[in-house]
Amino acid sequence: MKKNKTNLVTKAVYTVVDQGVISAVNFLIGLSFIYFSTEEEYGLYTMIMGVFMLLTNLQNALINTPMIVLSPKMSCERANQFRKSMFYVLQLMIVPVIIALFFVNLILNNEGLKLGFFICIALSMFFLLYRDFFRAEEYSKLQPQKALRRDMLYSFLSLILIAFLIRLGYLNALSALLIIGFNSLLVSIAKIKEIITNSLPKSRVIDDFKNSWKYARWSLVGATGSWLQMNSYIYILPMVVGVRELAIIAASRLIMTPITMLLGSWGNFIKPQLAKKISDGNSTLKLIMLSIVALVLLLIGFLGIVYLILHEFSGYIPSSYTEVKSLIVIWFGILGFQIIRMNLSFLMQANLKFRYLAKWGTMVALLTIISTLIFIQYFGLAGALYGLLLGEIIFTSVLFIKILIFKIR
């Protein structure tokens, strides 16, 4: 028993370090835009990466989540086949990538993306999805240390090339996206070659997708609603106010990058652990409570560090981003409720309650959008975050009630 607890803690540490590495890269890229590029370029980069987050939510729903919650319950050989099947399904993601970028064009109106820009961004996004898939695959195998090694290589290469761009004075949305996309492909090539060399019959892939689709279809609805809720400011602000204002909100969220990225990947660690416990007939509530407490303590510690840094280095904040400090407190409220909501959601997913998550997630997303539009009119930029906070409070309350009703243990 003690060995199992030690092993679990070790894997949790690998997960935190892994996400810390990715967070550092995203933070430094965002910081580079603030100091070495224009607000318009940073706003465009933020908008496109927001679209990428929608695509990762879609990928998580159709591919990653079914792989993470179902494969730990399978035999080793069957689980490997299932993961390979999910990689072939991943190739279909090129369609939503193109559709998503088409809608970015519509939002930008007369400042739409040129054809070459469009193609380069589409390829970069697709390669980023490859890296995200193989990262989830390692977590589904309960091997986060392998994901960490791959992400460290990706991070090192990305930072070196971004620094080179800054040196040349060519940092913009396109160049940054090309760099992270190319490096994502580079660190994924070996895994892609391994799967292609040992390919599966088409019938096997179809059968595996049919098996996962029973849960993925509801997960897809829930993931879309979750993205609409958490990224409402990304598509509402450019339409209501402008891209420049989006850059200010993005800068405030940039400061929260380590925590937001950790929350985004924590499910990769906790969901297979929950699925394994359920498969073995063990209680999951203790693990969920430990997860919530650990993340809340990390959030509180991070809050102290952020305020200390902002106090000591306030003079170095560009004048156009002075509003950022007033938005930080709201972000901490949002993330506090998000920690509880996401862990309750992980518990529901591990128990295959995707349908209920989809239904309530969609309702909360619509409420968040409506409240965000209203709050922006009354509170300005802060209104975009007040809408998010309200959505998190409501969704957390609904999930807590549902878990009590289902008597999930």
Beta strands, then each sheet from edge to edge (+ up, - down):
end
